[in-house]
Amino acid sequence: MRIAIYGAGSLGTILGAYLSEKGIAVDLISRNREHIRALQEKGAQIVGKRTATIPVTAMLPEDMQGAYDLIFLLTKQNENKLVASFLKPFLAEDGMLCTMQNGIPEPALMEILGAHRVCGCTIGWGATLIGSGVAALTSDEHTFSFNLGLPVPGREAMLENISSILSSMGNVTIEQNFMGARWSKLLINASFSGTATALGCTFGDVATNKQARRIAQSIIKECIDVAKASSLTLEPVQGKDIATLFDYTNTFKRWISFILIPFAIRKHRQLKPSMLQDIEKGKPCEVDAINGVLSEQGRKVGIPTPVNDQVVSLIHRIEAQELQPSMENLNEFKI
């Protein structure tokens, strides 16, 4: 198969490096010229939980040629329609675009590429781009996991092929209830990425600070309630049943949920949200495609999401430079 990773930033660089190391030919593609130059000249430099330099094939979008059987999409969702339109000529007629983005990106991509040429994948690990050609792996290698699924049935054989490719790096689960898996990942991103972005910190900092942890816990509960009202069954994440562990209907269960959070996140303590990385670079972030999706769906099914709404508002104020990402923003929350 001819494979590309489009949007080879932090996660894409790590993914491309691991696949390349296993002898799987893959093109890493990014609009970041300095990053691509460094990848071409020095290879992908991995730091953090692992230290390695791995030769990769990298190029700019304008250097793409021919058709790809499989494109892993890791760009920000802000420009999904433009990106999908650009990639359409480079996707083989029977090819597949596998979106590894957060939120619920599949419907918009399917409108442009076709219902049977899009699948989704959630990623259970994190990375941070710390320099041109240098990506920090912020999760332990044994947490490497991928959850694959089809928005509509019909391309199961292709999904098996993608699973075989990704299994060279980590554990792969093909989800029958893919939207349930999407919402499980949305729960983690909305609660921890959203909170950490507003506070300018890591997942571990959110879990350690009791006030920040309370914010994340409240968003977890809001997401579970919205999923229930939407007739969605949340899928387990790395073998853990989120709904059973973190839902609560009384004070005791709420206390247990609160106590469990640091243990649930301990393997990803160093993870710095991509939304926060974007803000630090002066770029618009994906808050509307992540936390915004939760708020929007809550309104549709009549479930209030007041704490999540506050995160959305705070991050927009940060983007407008009215505030800075800081723990001082804890004072802005009303719970």
Secondary structure, 3 states (H helix, E strand, C coil): CCEEEECCCHHHHHHHHHHHHCCCCCEEECCCHHHHHHHHHHCEEEEECCCEEECCEEECHHHCCCCEEEEEECCCHHHHHHHHHHHHHHEEEEEEEEECCCCCCHHHHHHHHCHHHEEEEEECCCEEEEECCEEEECCCHHHCEEEEECCCCCCHHHHHHHHHHHCCCCEEEECCCHHHHHHHHHHHHHHHHHHHHHHCCCHHHHHHCHHHHHHHHHHHHHHHHHHHHCCCCCCCECCECHHHHHCCCCHHHHHHHHHHHHHHCHHHCCCCCHHHHHHHCCCCCCHHHCHHHHHHHHHHHCCCCHHHHHHHHHHHHHHCCCCCCCHHHHHHCCC
